[in-house]
Amino acid sequence: MPVTDAVQPPLTPAERAIVKSYGGWTYFLMSFGLEPWEKDDADQGKRILEAFVRGEEDSE
């Protein structure tokens, strides 16, 4: 687990499941070209994650 996973914000169980599927917070952010140690990037990653969860809820 990369040390930058420690800067992961609080996540809901649904968000945590998505992040886990990417291998962790660091890999989730990096898959979108974001850097986990940059606050603006982490904030953007959280918004992306929230959109993923909303998309899953809409499809159910």
PDBQT receptor file of N, H, CA, C and O in Angstrom, charges set to zero:
ATOM      1  N   MET A   1       0.844  -1.170   0.000  1.00  0.00    +0.000 N 
ATOM      2  CA  MET A   1       0.000   0.000   0.000  1.00  0.00    +0.000 C 
ATOM      3  C   MET A   1       0.893   1.239   0.000  1.00  0.00    +0.000 C 
ATOM      4  O   MET A   1       1.761   1.381   0.861  1.00  0.00    +0.000 OA
ATOM      5  N   PRO A   2       0.682   2.131  -0.960  1.00  0.00    +0.000 N 
ATOM      6  CA  PRO A   2       1.474   3.365  -0.999  1.00  0.00    +0.000 C 
ATOM      7  C   PRO A   2       1.201   4.237   0.234  1.00  0.00    +0.000 C 
ATOM      8  O   PRO A   2       0.082   4.270   0.747  1.00  0.00    +0.000 OA
ATOM      9  N   VAL A   3       2.216   4.923   0.690  1.00  0.00    +0.000 N 
ATOM     10  H   VAL A   3       3.125   4.896   0.274  1.00  0.00    +0.000 HD
ATOM     11  CA  VAL A   3       2.078   5.792   1.856  1.00  0.00    +0.000 C 
ATOM     12  C   VAL A   3       1.032   6.890   1.610  1.00  0.00    +0.000 C 
ATOM     13  O   VAL A   3       0.406   7.358   2.561  1.00  0.00    +0.000 OA
ATOM     14  N   THR A   4       0.835   7.300   0.372  1.00  0.00    +0.000 N 
ATOM     15  H   THR A   4       1.343   6.919  -0.401  1.00  0.00    +0.000 HD
ATOM     16  CA  THR A   4      -0.138   8.355   0.084  1.00  0.00    +0.000 C 
ATOM     17  C   THR A   4      -1.571   7.884   0.267  1.00  0.00    +0.000 C 
ATOM     18  O   THR A   4      -2.485   8.708   0.237  1.00  0.00    +0.000 OA
ATOM     19  N   ASP A   5      -1.800   6.584   0.456  1.00  0.00    +0.000 N 
ATOM     20  H   ASP A   5      -1.057   5.915   0.480  1.00  0.00    +0.000 HD
ATOM     21  CA  ASP A   5      -3.148   6.115   0.786  1.00  0.00    +0.000 C 
ATOM     22  C   ASP A   5      -3.584   6.661   2.147  1.00  0.00    +0.000 C 
ATOM     23  O   ASP A   5      -4.779   6.725   2.435  1.00  0.00    +0.000 OA
ATOM     24  N   ALA A   6      -2.625   7.051   2.979  1.00  0.00    +0.000 N 
ATOM     25  H   ALA A   6      -1.655   6.999   2.745  1.00  0.00    +0.000 HD
ATOM     26  CA  ALA A   6      -2.935   7.584   4.301  1.00  0.00    +0.000 C 
ATOM     27  C   ALA A   6      -3.637   8.941   4.235  1.00  0.00    +0.000 C 
ATOM     28  O   ALA A   6      -4.234   9.368   5.223  1.00  0.00    +0.000 OA
ATOM     29  N   VAL A   7      -3.578   9.619   3.101  1.00  0.00    +0.000 N 
ATOM     30  H   VAL A   7      -3.094   9.272   2.298  1.00  0.00    +0.000 HD
ATOM     31  CA  VAL A   7      -4.236  10.918   2.974  1.00  0.00    +0.000 C 
ATOM     32  C   VAL A   7      -5.653  10.785   2.397  1.00  0.00    +0.000 C 
ATOM     33  O   VAL A   7      -6.288  11.781   2.049  1.00  0.00    +0.000 OA
ATOM     34  N   GLN A   8      -6.126   9.567   2.304  1.00  0.00    +0.000 N 
ATOM     35  H   GLN A   8      -5.611   8.758   2.587  1.00  0.00    +0.000 HD
ATOM     36  CA  GLN A   8      -7.483   9.314   1.797  1.00  0.00    +0.000 C 
ATOM     37  C   GLN A   8      -8.500   9.995   2.705  1.00  0.00    +0.000 C 
ATOM     38  O   GLN A   8      -8.400   9.888   3.927  1.00  0.00    +0.000 OA
ATOM     39  N   PRO A   9      -9.468  10.686   2.133  1.00  0.00    +0.000 N 
ATOM     40  CA  PRO A   9     -10.504  11.314   2.957  1.00  0.00    +0.000 C 
ATOM     41  C   PRO A   9     -11.462  10.255   3.496  1.00  0.00    +0.000 C 
ATOM     42  O   PRO A   9     -11.422   9.105   3.057  1.00  0.00    +0.000 OA
ATOM     43  N   PRO A  10     -12.314  10.627   4.434  1.00  0.00    +0.000 N 
ATOM     44  CA  PRO A  10     -13.327   9.677   4.898  1.00  0.00    +0.000 C 
ATOM     45  C   PRO A  10     -14.223   9.265   3.722  1.00  0.00    +0.000 C 
ATOM     46  O   PRO A  10     -14.655  10.107   2.934  1.00  0.00    +0.000 OA
ATOM     47  N   LEU A  11     -14.494   7.969   3.618  1.00  0.00    +0.000 N 
ATOM     48  H   LEU A  11     -14.144   7.285   4.258  1.00  0.00    +0.000 HD
ATOM     49  CA  LEU A  11     -15.281   7.451   2.502  1.00  0.00    +0.000 C 
ATOM     50  C   LEU A  11     -16.480   6.667   3.017  1.00  0.00    +0.000 C 
ATOM     51  O   LEU A  11     -16.438   6.072   4.094  1.00  0.00    +0.000 OA
ATOM     52  N   THR A  12     -17.539   6.680   2.232  1.00  0.00    +0.000 N 
ATOM     53  H   THR A  12     -17.573   7.164   1.357  1.00  0.00    +0.000 HD
ATOM     54  CA  THR A  12     -18.694   5.847   2.523  1.00  0.00    +0.000 C 
ATOM     55  C   THR A  12     -18.345   4.411   2.141  1.00  0.00    +0.000 C 
ATOM     56  O   THR A  12     -17.362   4.188   1.434  1.00  0.00    +0.000 OA
ATOM     57  N   PRO A  13     -19.123   3.443   2.591  1.00  0.00    +0.000 N 
ATOM     58  CA  PRO A  13     -18.838   2.058   2.179  1.00  0.00    +0.000 C 
ATOM     59  C   PRO A  13     -18.849   1.882   0.653  1.00  0.00    +0.000 C 
ATOM     60  O   PRO A  13     -18.014   1.154   0.116  1.00  0.00    +0.000 OA
ATOM     61  N   ALA A  14     -19.774   2.531  -0.043  1.00  0.00    +0.000 N 
ATOM     62  H   ALA A  14     -20.452   3.122   0.393  1.00  0.00    +0.000 HD
ATOM     63  CA  ALA A  14     -19.817   2.419  -1.509  1.00  0.00    +0.000 C 
ATOM     64  C   ALA A  14     -18.571   3.036  -2.140  1.00  0.00    +0.000 C 
ATOM     65  O   ALA A  14     -18.004   2.469  -3.074  1.00  0.00    +0.000 OA
ATOM     66  N   GLU A  15     -18.145   4.188  -1.637  1.00  0.00    +0.000 N 
ATOM     67  H   GLU A  15     -18.606   4.649  -0.878  1.00  0.00    +0.000 HD
ATOM     68  CA  GLU A  15     -16.927   4.837  -2.151  1.00  0.00    +0.000 C 
ATOM     69  C   GLU A  15     -15.711   3.965  -1.872  1.00  0.00    +0.000 C 
ATOM     70  O   GLU A  15     -14.839   3.809  -2.727  1.00  0.00    +0.000 OA
ATOM     71  N   ARG A  16     -15.657   3.398  -0.670  1.00  0.00    +0.000 N 
ATOM     72  H   ARG A  16     -16.365   3.524   0.025  1.00  0.00    +0.000 HD
ATOM     73  CA  ARG A  16     -14.527   2.548  -0.299  1.00  0.00    +0.000 C 
ATOM     74  C   ARG A  16     -14.416   1.345  -1.225  1.00  0.00    +0.000 C 
ATOM     75  O   ARG A  16     -13.312   0.946  -1.595  1.00  0.00    +0.000 OA
ATOM     76  N   ALA A  17     -15.550   0.768  -1.601  1.00  0.00    +0.000 N 
ATOM     77  H   ALA A  17     -16.447   1.093  -1.300  1.00  0.00    +0.000 HD
ATOM     78  CA  ALA A  17     -15.537  -0.394  -2.500  1.00  0.00    +0.000 C 
ATOM     79  C   ALA A  17     -14.966  -0.022  -3.867  1.00  0.00    +0.000 C 
ATOM     80  O   ALA A  17     -14.205  -0.792  -4.454  1.00  0.00    +0.000 OA
ATOM     81  N   ILE A  18     -15.330   1.149  -4.371  1.00  0.00    +0.000 N 
ATOM     82  H   ILE A  18     -15.948   1.774  -3.894  1.00  0.00    +0.000 HD
ATOM     83  CA  ILE A  18     -14.813   1.598  -5.664  1.00  0.00    +0.000 C 
ATOM     84  C   ILE A  18     -13.310   1.831  -5.571  1.00  0.00    +0.000 C 
ATOM     85  O   ILE A  18     -12.554   1.371  -6.427  1.00  0.00    +0.000 OA
ATOM     86  N   VAL A  19     -12.879   2.539  -4.542  1.00  0.00    +0.000 N 
ATOM     87  H   VAL A  19     -13.493   2.912  -3.846  1.00  0.00    +0.000 HD
ATOM     88  CA  VAL A  19     -11.444   2.815  -4.367  1.00  0.00    +0.000 C 
ATOM     89  C   VAL A  19     -10.672   1.508  -4.248  1.00  0.00    +0.000 C 
ATOM     90  O   VAL A  19      -9.596   1.371  -4.831  1.00  0.00    +0.000 OA
ATOM     91  N   LYS A  20     -11.203   0.554  -3.506  1.00  0.00    +0.000 N 
ATOM     92  H   LYS A  20     -12.077   0.665  -3.032  1.00  0.00    +0.000 HD
ATOM     93  CA  LYS A  20     -10.535  -0.737  -3.343  1.00  0.00    +0.000 C 
ATOM     94  C   LYS A  20     -10.375  -1.445  -4.683  1.00  0.00    +0.000 C 
ATOM     95  O   LYS A  20      -9.368  -2.113  -4.916  1.00  0.00    +0.000 OA
ATOM     96  N   SER A  21     -11.364  -1.304  -5.568  1.00  0.00    +0.000 N 
ATOM     97  H   SER A  21     -12.182  -0.761  -5.379  1.00  0.00    +0.000 HD
ATOM     98  CA  SER A  21     -11.269  -1.967  -6.871  1.00  0.00    +0.000 C 
ATOM     99  C   SER A  21     -10.127  -1.403  -7.717  1.00  0.00    +0.000 C 
ATOM    100  O   SER A  21      -9.661  -2.068  -8.643  1.00  0.00    +0.000 OA
ATOM    101  N   TYR A  22      -9.677  -0.201  -7.414  1.00  0.00    +0.000 N 
ATOM    102  H   TYR A  22     -10.056   0.339  -6.662  1.00  0.00    +0.000 HD
ATOM    103  CA  TYR A  22      -8.540   0.414  -8.111  1.00  0.00    +0.000 C 
ATOM    104  C   TYR A  22      -7.211   0.093  -7.418  1.00  0.00    +0.000 C 
ATOM    105  O   TYR A  22      -6.143   0.422  -7.934  1.00  0.00    +0.000 OA
ATOM    106  N   GLY A  23      -7.281  -0.545  -6.259  1.00  0.00    +0.000 N 
ATOM    107  H   GLY A  23      -8.149  -0.813  -5.840  1.00  0.00    +0.000 HD
ATOM    108  CA  GLY A  23      -6.063  -0.871  -5.533  1.00  0.00    +0.000 C 
ATOM    109  C   GLY A  23      -5.717   0.121  -4.448  1.00  0.00    +0.000 C 
ATOM    110  O   GLY A  23      -4.656   0.017  -3.833  1.00  0.00    +0.000 OA
ATOM    111  N   GLY A  24      -6.589   1.079  -4.198  1.00  0.00    +0.000 N 
ATOM    112  H   GLY A  24      -7.451   1.163  -4.698  1.00  0.00    +0.000 HD
ATOM    113  CA  GLY A  24      -6.374   2.066  -3.142  1.00  0.00    +0.000 C 
ATOM    114  C   GLY A  24      -6.539   3.487  -3.653  1.00  0.00    +0.000 C 
ATOM    115  O   GLY A  24      -6.661   3.733  -4.853  1.00  0.00    +0.000 OA
ATOM    116  N   TRP A  25      -6.537   4.406  -2.711  1.00  0.00    +0.000 N 
ATOM    117  H   TRP A  25      -6.437   4.206  -1.736  1.00  0.00    +0.000 HD
ATOM    118  CA  TRP A  25      -6.754   5.824  -3.002  1.00  0.00    +0.000 C 
ATOM    119  C   TRP A  25      -5.727   6.362  -3.984  1.00  0.00    +0.000 C 
ATOM    120  O   TRP A  25      -6.075   7.066  -4.932  1.00  0.00    +0.000 OA
ATOM    121  N   THR A  26      -4.467   6.034  -3.759  1.00  0.00    +0.000 N 
ATOM    122  H   THR A  26      -4.184   5.462  -2.989  1.00  0.00    +0.000 HD
ATOM    123  CA  THR A  26      -3.394   6.534  -4.625  1.00  0.00    +0.000 C 
ATOM    124  C   THR A  26      -3.616   6.107  -6.070  1.00  0.00    +0.000 C 
ATOM    125  O   THR A  26      -3.540   6.932  -6.981  1.00  0.00    +0.000 OA
ATOM    126  N   TYR A  27      -3.889   4.829  -6.283  1.00  0.00    +0.000 N 
ATOM    127  H   TYR A  27      -3.951   4.159  -5.544  1.00  0.00    +0.000 HD
ATOM    128  CA  TYR A  27      -4.077   4.324  -7.649  1.00  0.00    +0.000 C 
ATOM    129  C   TYR A  27      -5.364   4.849  -8.274  1.00  0.00    +0.000 C 
ATOM    130  O   TYR A  27      -5.432   5.069  -9.484  1.00  0.00    +0.000 OA
ATOM    131  N   PHE A  28      -6.383   5.049  -7.442  1.00  0.00    +0.000 N 
ATOM    132  H   PHE A  28      -6.328   4.870  -6.459  1.00  0.00    +0.000 HD
ATOM    133  CA  PHE A  28      -7.627   5.632  -7.951  1.00  0.00    +0.000 C 
ATOM    134  C   PHE A  28      -7.343   7.016  -8.527  1.00  0.00    +0.000 C 
ATOM    135  O   PHE A  28      -7.722   7.309  -9.661  1.00  0.00    +0.000 OA
ATOM    136  N   LEU A  29      -6.681   7.860  -7.753  1.00  0.00    +0.000 N 
ATOM    137  H   LEU A  29      -6.373   7.621  -6.831  1.00  0.00    +0.000 HD
ATOM    138  CA  LEU A  29      -6.380   9.217  -8.220  1.00  0.00    +0.000 C 
ATOM    139  C   LEU A  29      -5.448   9.203  -9.425  1.00  0.00    +0.000 C 
ATOM    140  O   LEU A  29      -5.673   9.927 -10.395  1.00  0.00    +0.000 OA
ATOM    141  N   MET A  30      -4.424   8.399  -9.368  1.00  0.00    +0.000 N 
ATOM    142  H   MET A  30      -4.242   7.811  -8.580  1.00  0.00    +0.000 HD
ATOM    143  CA  MET A  30      -3.460   8.370 -10.459  1.00  0.00    +0.000 C 
ATOM    144  C   MET A  30      -4.088   7.882 -11.760  1.00  0.00    +0.000 C 
ATOM    145  O   MET A  30      -3.635   8.256 -12.842  1.00  0.00    +0.000 OA
ATOM    146  N   SER A  31      -5.125   7.054 -11.668  1.00  0.00    +0.000 N 
ATOM    147  H   SER A  31      -5.493   6.750 -10.789  1.00  0.00    +0.000 HD
ATOM    148  CA  SER A  31      -5.781   6.568 -12.885  1.00  0.00    +0.000 C 
ATOM    149  C   SER A  31      -6.488   7.704 -13.625  1.00  0.00    +0.000 C 
ATOM    150  O   SER A  31      -6.811   7.573 -14.806  1.00  0.00    +0.000 OA
ATOM    151  N   PHE A  32      -6.728   8.814 -12.930  1.00  0.00    +0.000 N 
ATOM    152  H   PHE A  32      -6.466   8.921 -11.971  1.00  0.00    +0.000 HD
ATOM    153  CA  PHE A  32      -7.341   9.990 -13.546  1.00  0.00    +0.000 C 
ATOM    154  C   PHE A  32      -6.321  11.111 -13.751  1.00  0.00    +0.000 C 
ATOM    155  O   PHE A  32      -6.690  12.252 -14.031  1.00  0.00    +0.000 OA
ATOM    156  N   GLY A  33      -5.051  10.780 -13.611  1.00  0.00    +0.000 N 
ATOM    157  H   GLY A  33      -4.751   9.854 -13.383  1.00  0.00    +0.000 HD
ATOM    158  CA  GLY A  33      -3.993  11.775 -13.802  1.00  0.00    +0.000 C 
ATOM    159  C   GLY A  33      -3.881  12.758 -12.651  1.00  0.00    +0.000 C 
ATOM    160  O   GLY A  33      -3.354  13.858 -12.815  1.00  0.00    +0.000 OA
ATOM    161  N   LEU A  34      -4.379  12.361 -11.484  1.00  0.00    +0.000 N 
ATOM    162  H   LEU A  34      -4.807  11.467 -11.351  1.00  0.00    +0.000 HD
ATOM    163  CA  LEU A  34      -4.355  13.237 -10.306  1.00  0.00    +0.000 C 
ATOM    164  C   LEU A  34      -3.270  12.786  -9.343  1.00  0.00    +0.000 C 
ATOM    165  O   LEU A  34      -2.908  11.610  -9.308  1.00  0.00    +0.000 OA
ATOM    166  N   GLU A  35      -2.753  13.730  -8.560  1.00  0.00    +0.000 N 
ATOM    167  H   GLU A  35      -3.047  14.686  -8.588  1.00  0.00    +0.000 HD
ATOM    168  CA  GLU A  35      -1.696  13.435  -7.603  1.00  0.00    +0.000 C 
ATOM    169  C   GLU A  35      -2.278  13.487  -6.195  1.00  0.00    +0.000 C 
ATOM    170  O   GLU A  35      -2.806  14.523  -5.791  1.00  0.00    +0.000 OA
ATOM    171  N   PRO A  36      -2.194  12.390  -5.436  1.00  0.00    +0.000 N 
ATOM    172  CA  PRO A  36      -2.844  12.316  -4.133  1.00  0.00    +0.000 C 
ATOM    173  C   PRO A  36      -2.300  13.308  -3.108  1.00  0.00    +0.000 C 
ATOM    174  O   PRO A  36      -3.002  13.638  -2.152  1.00  0.00    +0.000 OA
ATOM    175  N   TRP A  37      -1.094  13.781  -3.276  1.00  0.00    +0.000 N 
ATOM    176  H   TRP A  37      -0.524  13.512  -4.052  1.00  0.00    +0.000 HD
ATOM    177  CA  TRP A  37      -0.515  14.718  -2.317  1.00  0.00    +0.000 C 
ATOM    178  C   TRP A  37      -0.909  16.169  -2.606  1.00  0.00    +0.000 C 
ATOM    179  O   TRP A  37      -0.597  17.059  -1.815  1.00  0.00    +0.000 OA
ATOM    180  N   GLU A  38      -1.580  16.414  -3.714  1.00  0.00    +0.000 N 
ATOM    181  H   GLU A  38      -1.833  15.691  -4.356  1.00  0.00    +0.000 HD
ATOM    182  CA  GLU A  38      -2.072  17.751  -4.052  1.00  0.00    +0.000 C 
ATOM    183  C   GLU A  38      -3.524  17.869  -3.601  1.00  0.00    +0.000 C 
ATOM    184  O   GLU A  38      -4.379  17.111  -4.058  1.00  0.00    +0.000 OA
ATOM    185  N   LYS A  39      -3.806  18.818  -2.707  1.00  0.00    +0.000 N 
ATOM    186  H   LYS A  39      -3.112  19.434  -2.336  1.00  0.00    +0.000 HD
ATOM    187  CA  LYS A  39      -5.148  18.945  -2.139  1.00  0.00    +0.000 C 
ATOM    188  C   LYS A  39      -6.211  19.147  -3.213  1.00  0.00    +0.000 C 
ATOM    189  O   LYS A  39      -7.269  18.521  -3.152  1.00  0.00    +0.000 OA
ATOM    190  N   ASP A  40      -5.954  19.999  -4.185  1.00  0.00    +0.000 N 
ATOM    191  H   ASP A  40      -5.095  20.508  -4.234  1.00  0.00    +0.000 HD
ATOM    192  CA  ASP A  40      -6.943  20.230  -5.246  1.00  0.00    +0.000 C 
ATOM    193  C   ASP A  40      -7.223  18.951  -6.030  1.00  0.00    +0.000 C 
ATOM    194  O   ASP A  40      -8.367  18.679  -6.393  1.00  0.00    +0.000 OA
ATOM    195  N   ASP A  41      -6.177  18.168  -6.291  1.00  0.00    +0.000 N 
ATOM    196  H   ASP A  41      -5.247  18.389  -5.996  1.00  0.00    +0.000 HD
ATOM    197  CA  ASP A  41      -6.358  16.902  -7.003  1.00  0.00    +0.000 C 
ATOM    198  C   ASP A  41      -7.157  15.918  -6.151  1.00  0.00    +0.000 C 
ATOM    199  O   ASP A  41      -8.040  15.226  -6.658  1.00  0.00    +0.000 OA
ATOM    200  N   ALA A  42      -6.843  15.858  -4.856  1.00  0.00    +0.000 N 
ATOM    201  H   ALA A  42      -6.126  16.420  -4.445  1.00  0.00    +0.000 HD
ATOM    202  CA  ALA A  42      -7.570  14.949  -3.963  1.00  0.00    +0.000 C 
ATOM    203  C   ALA A  42      -9.039  15.345  -3.891  1.00  0.00    +0.000 C 
ATOM    204  O   ALA A  42      -9.918  14.483  -3.888  1.00  0.00    +0.000 OA
ATOM    205  N   ASP A  43      -9.306  16.648  -3.833  1.00  0.00    +0.000 N 
ATOM    206  H   ASP A  43      -8.592  17.348  -3.835  1.00  0.00    +0.000 HD
ATOM    207  CA  ASP A  43     -10.695  17.125  -3.816  1.00  0.00    +0.000 C 
ATOM    208  C   ASP A  43     -11.414  16.742  -5.105  1.00  0.00    +0.000 C 
ATOM    209  O   ASP A  43     -12.572  16.326  -5.075  1.00  0.00    +0.000 OA
ATOM    210  N   GLN A  44     -10.734  16.883  -6.223  1.00  0.00    +0.000 N 
ATOM    211  H   GLN A  44      -9.793  17.221  -6.247  1.00  0.00    +0.000 HD
ATOM    212  CA  GLN A  44     -11.331  16.509  -7.506  1.00  0.00    +0.000 C 
ATOM    213  C   GLN A  44     -11.577  14.999  -7.557  1.00  0.00    +0.000 C 
ATOM    214  O   GLN A  44     -12.607  14.556  -8.064  1.00  0.00    +0.000 OA
ATOM    215  N   GLY A  45     -10.653  14.221  -7.043  1.00  0.00    +0.000 N 
ATOM    216  H   GLY A  45      -9.816  14.581  -6.630  1.00  0.00    +0.000 HD
ATOM    217  CA  GLY A  45     -10.820  12.775  -6.989  1.00  0.00    +0.000 C 
ATOM    218  C   GLY A  45     -12.027  12.379  -6.158  1.00  0.00    +0.000 C 
ATOM    219  O   GLY A  45     -12.759  11.456  -6.516  1.00  0.00    +0.000 OA
ATOM    220  N   LYS A  46     -12.234  13.072  -5.049  1.00  0.00    +0.000 N 
ATOM    221  H   LYS A  46     -11.639  13.821  -4.758  1.00  0.00    +0.000 HD
ATOM    222  CA  LYS A  46     -13.400  12.794  -4.198  1.00  0.00    +0.000 C 
ATOM    223  C   LYS A  46     -14.686  13.106  -4.953  1.00  0.00    +0.000 C 
ATOM    224  O   LYS A  46     -15.663  12.365  -4.839  1.00  0.00    +0.000 OA
ATOM    225  N   ARG A  47     -14.702  14.187  -5.719  1.00  0.00    +0.000 N 
ATOM    226  H   ARG A  47     -13.909  14.789  -5.812  1.00  0.00    +0.000 HD
ATOM    227  CA  ARG A  47     -15.895  14.529  -6.513  1.00  0.00    +0.000 C 
ATOM    228  C   ARG A  47     -16.146  13.474  -7.597  1.00  0.00    +0.000 C 
ATOM    229  O   ARG A  47     -17.296  13.117  -7.855  1.00  0.00    +0.000 OA
ATOM    230  N   ILE A  48     -15.094  12.982  -8.223  1.00  0.00    +0.000 N 
ATOM    231  H   ILE A  48     -14.160  13.272  -8.013  1.00  0.00    +0.000 HD
ATOM    232  CA  ILE A  48     -15.235  11.914  -9.217  1.00  0.00    +0.000 C 
ATOM    233  C   ILE A  48     -15.825  10.678  -8.557  1.00  0.00    +0.000 C 
ATOM    234  O   ILE A  48     -16.741  10.054  -9.093  1.00  0.00    +0.000 OA
ATOM    235  N   LEU A  49     -15.301  10.334  -7.405  1.00  0.00    +0.000 N 
ATOM    236  H   LEU A  49     -14.557  10.841  -6.970  1.00  0.00    +0.000 HD
ATOM    237  CA  LEU A  49     -15.771   9.168  -6.671  1.00  0.00    +0.000 C 
ATOM    238  C   LEU A  49     -17.252   9.307  -6.309  1.00  0.00    +0.000 C 
ATOM    239  O   LEU A  49     -18.025   8.359  -6.453  1.00  0.00    +0.000 OA
ATOM    240  N   GLU A  50     -17.634  10.479  -5.844  1.00  0.00    +0.000 N 
ATOM    241  H   GLU A  50     -17.007  11.249  -5.727  1.00  0.00    +0.000 HD
ATOM    242  CA  GLU A  50     -19.039  10.724  -5.507  1.00  0.00    +0.000 C 
ATOM    243  C   GLU A  50     -19.930  10.578  -6.743  1.00  0.00    +0.000 C 
ATOM    244  O   GLU A  50     -21.045  10.065  -6.648  1.00  0.00    +0.000 OA
ATOM    245  N   ALA A  51     -19.444  11.024  -7.895  1.00  0.00    +0.000 N 
ATOM    246  H   ALA A  51     -18.538  11.441  -7.973  1.00  0.00    +0.000 HD
ATOM    247  CA  ALA A  51     -20.215  10.888  -9.136  1.00  0.00    +0.000 C 
ATOM    248  C   ALA A  51     -20.365   9.418  -9.522  1.00  0.00    +0.000 C 
ATOM    249  O   ALA A  51     -21.419   9.008 -10.007  1.00  0.00    +0.000 OA
ATOM    250  N   PHE A  52     -19.319   8.628  -9.308  1.00  0.00    +0.000 N 
ATOM    251  H   PHE A  52     -18.462   8.961  -8.913  1.00  0.00    +0.000 HD
ATOM    252  CA  PHE A  52     -19.404   7.190  -9.575  1.00  0.00    +0.000 C 
ATOM    253  C   PHE A  52     -20.505   6.558  -8.730  1.00  0.00    +0.000 C 
ATOM    254  O   PHE A  52     -21.309   5.770  -9.228  1.00  0.00    +0.000 OA
ATOM    255  N   VAL A  53     -20.531   6.909  -7.457  1.00  0.00    +0.000 N 
ATOM    256  H   VAL A  53     -19.878   7.549  -7.052  1.00  0.00    +0.000 HD
ATOM    257  CA  VAL A  53     -21.534   6.339  -6.553  1.00  0.00    +0.000 C 
ATOM    258  C   VAL A  53     -22.934   6.767  -6.983  1.00  0.00    +0.000 C 
ATOM    259  O   VAL A  53     -23.853   5.948  -7.001  1.00  0.00    +0.000 OA
ATOM    260  N   ARG A  54     -23.102   8.035  -7.327  1.00  0.00    +0.000 N 
ATOM    261  H   ARG A  54     -22.356   8.700  -7.312  1.00  0.00    +0.000 HD
ATOM    262  CA  ARG A  54     -24.414   8.499  -7.806  1.00  0.00    +0.000 C 
ATOM    263  C   ARG A  54     -24.829   7.752  -9.065  1.00  0.00    +0.000 C 
ATOM    264  O   ARG A  54     -26.001   7.410  -9.223  1.00  0.00    +0.000 OA
ATOM    265  N   GLY A  55     -23.890   7.498  -9.957  1.00  0.00    +0.000 N 
ATOM    266  H   GLY A  55     -22.938   7.776  -9.829  1.00  0.00    +0.000 HD
ATOM    267  CA  GLY A  55     -24.177   6.768 -11.184  1.00  0.00    +0.000 C 
ATOM    268  C   GLY A  55     -24.622   5.343 -10.906  1.00  0.00    +0.000 C 
ATOM    269  O   GLY A  55     -25.515   4.824 -11.576  1.00  0.00    +0.000 OA
ATOM    270  N   GLU A  56     -24.004   4.711  -9.925  1.00  0.00    +0.000 N 
ATOM    271  H   GLU A  56     -23.279   5.132  -9.380  1.00  0.00    +0.000 HD
ATOM    272  CA  GLU A  56     -24.387   3.350  -9.548  1.00  0.00    +0.000 C 
ATOM    273  C   GLU A  56     -25.777   3.337  -8.938  1.00  0.00    +0.000 C 
ATOM    274  O   GLU A  56     -26.568   2.431  -9.199  1.00  0.00    +0.000 OA
ATOM    275  N   GLU A  57     -26.077   4.351  -8.119  1.00  0.00    +0.000 N 
ATOM    276  H   GLU A  57     -25.435   5.088  -7.907  1.00  0.00    +0.000 HD
ATOM    277  CA  GLU A  57     -27.399   4.414  -7.492  1.00  0.00    +0.000 C 
ATOM    278  C   GLU A  57     -28.488   4.660  -8.540  1.00  0.00    +0.000 C 
ATOM    279  O   GLU A  57     -29.589   4.118  -8.430  1.00  0.00    +0.000 OA
ATOM    280  N   ASP A  58     -28.185   5.469  -9.548  1.00  0.00    +0.000 N 
ATOM    281  H   ASP A  58     -27.291   5.909  -9.637  1.00  0.00    +0.000 HD
ATOM    282  CA  ASP A  58     -29.155   5.760 -10.595  1.00  0.00    +0.000 C 
ATOM    283  C   ASP A  58     -29.464   4.533 -11.442  1.00  0.00    +0.000 C 
ATOM    284  O   ASP A  58     -30.574   4.393 -11.956  1.00  0.00    +0.000 OA
ATOM    285  N   SER A  59     -28.484   3.643 -11.587  1.00  0.00    +0.000 N 
ATOM    286  H   SER A  59     -27.582   3.756 -11.169  1.00  0.00    +0.000 HD
ATOM    287  CA  SER A  59     -28.680   2.476 -12.446  1.00  0.00    +0.000 C 
ATOM    288  C   SER A  59     -29.395   1.328 -11.733  1.00  0.00    +0.000 C 
ATOM    289  O   SER A  59     -29.777   0.344 -12.367  1.00  0.00    +0.000 OA
ATOM    290  N   GLU A  60     -29.575   1.451 -10.436  1.00  0.00    +0.000 N 
ATOM    291  H   GLU A  60     -29.266   2.251  -9.921  1.00  0.00    +0.000 HD
ATOM    292  CA  GLU A  60     -30.234   0.371  -9.682  1.00  0.00    +0.000 C 
ATOM    293  C   GLU A  60     -31.719   0.459  -9.733  1.00  0.00    +0.000 C 
ATOM    294  O   GLU A  60     -32.408  -0.377  -9.148  1.00  0.00    +0.000 OA
TER     295      GLU A  60
